[in-house]
Amino acid sequence: MKTLSTFLKFFVAQIFTLQDPVRIYSSMRHYYILNLNPQVANIFEFIKHHKLEYEIHANRTRFLVPEGTVLTEFLLRFSLHCELVDPSLDLLTGHPIA
């Protein structure tokens, strides 16, 4: 439920500021890290420091990283530990979404 309200707040805020939510979302990259990864505590600190949007699931944490200097810092520090979410694949099966 928190995820839905977070995304609704995000899109409503974009509408009221007359910005295009699709354009804003497309300037972000969606990543995840498995919660058993030894670097997850460092990722949480990074998310908190940069005030990133995130979703905590049972076995992974998903988050959005804006393009620019934050993305560059993220990739330099954590690219070996985090995976980019591919929107064309089903994360449970790994098969393309029809």
WOMO-V98733 format. One record per residue. N is the residue number from 0. PHI is phi in degrees with one decimal (NA if undefined). PSI is psi in whole degrees, -180 to 180 (* if undefined). OMEGA is omega as a letter, one per 20 degrees, with the letter a starting at -180 (none if undefined). Layout:
BEGIN
N,PHI,PSI,OMEGA ; N,PHI,PSI,OMEGA
END
This chain:
BEGIN
0,NA,-37,r ; 1,-60.4,-39,a ; 2,-61.0,-47,a ; 3,-62.0,-46,a ; 4,-66.5,-34,r ; 5,-63.7,-47,r ; 6,-67.9,-38,r ; 7,-62.8,-44,r ; 8,-60.3,-42,a ; 9,-60.5,-50,a ; 10,-70.4,-38,r ; 11,-64.0,-42,r ; 12,-60.6,-39,r ; 13,-68.0,-37,r ; 14,-65.5,-45,a ; 15,-71.1,-23,r ; 16,-94.7,7,r ; 17,59.5,35,r ; 18,-105.5,154,a ; 19,-81.8,112,a ; 20,-62.6,-31,r ; 21,-68.3,-42,r ; 22,-64.7,-43,r ; 23,-63.0,-46,a ; 24,-64.8,-35,a ; 25,-71.6,-15,r ; 26,-89.1,9,r ; 27,-115.1,153,r ; 28,-116.0,136,a ; 29,-97.8,119,a ; 30,-122.8,164,r ; 31,-142.4,157,r ; 32,-135.4,140,r ; 33,-70.8,138,a ; 34,-67.5,-16,r ; 35,-90.0,-3,r ; 36,-66.5,135,a ; 37,-61.2,-19,a ; 38,-89.0,1,a ; 39,-61.7,-35,r ; 40,-64.3,-40,r ; 41,-66.7,-37,r ; 42,-63.9,-44,r ; 43,-60.7,-40,r ; 44,-63.5,-41,r ; 45,-62.9,-45,r ; 46,-60.7,-45,a ; 47,-65.8,-44,a ; 48,-61.6,-40,a ; 49,-96.7,3,r ; 50,54.6,51,a ; 51,-86.0,152,r ; 52,-72.7,139,a ; 53,-149.7,162,r ; 54,-135.5,127,r ; 55,-100.5,125,r ; 56,-111.8,178,a ; 57,-59.8,-41,a ; 58,-120.4,-1,r ; 59,-152.5,161,r ; 60,-120.0,127,r ; 61,-107.3,145,a ; 62,-154.9,158,r ; 63,-106.1,133,r ; 64,-118.1,123,r ; 65,-71.9,146,r ; 66,-68.3,153,a ; 67,120.0,-148,a ; 68,-67.1,-33,r ; 69,-65.5,-43,r ; 70,-63.8,-42,r ; 71,-60.8,-47,r ; 72,-61.0,-45,r ; 73,-59.0,-48,a ; 74,-64.6,-39,r ; 75,-65.4,-36,a ; 76,-89.7,-36,a ; 77,-129.4,9,a ; 78,-62.3,-24,r ; 79,-80.8,-12,a ; 80,-112.8,-17,a ; 81,-118.6,148,r ; 82,-111.0,142,r ; 83,-75.1,133,r ; 84,-76.6,121,r ; 85,-89.0,112,a ; 86,-67.6,-13,a ; 87,-91.8,-2,a ; 88,-116.1,144,r ; 89,-77.0,121,a ; 90,-67.2,-26,r ; 91,-75.3,-41,a ; 92,-104.2,-23,a ; 93,81.3,4,a ; 94,-91.5,152,r ; 95,-60.5,144,r ; 96,-78.4,129,a ; 97,-76.4,*,none
END
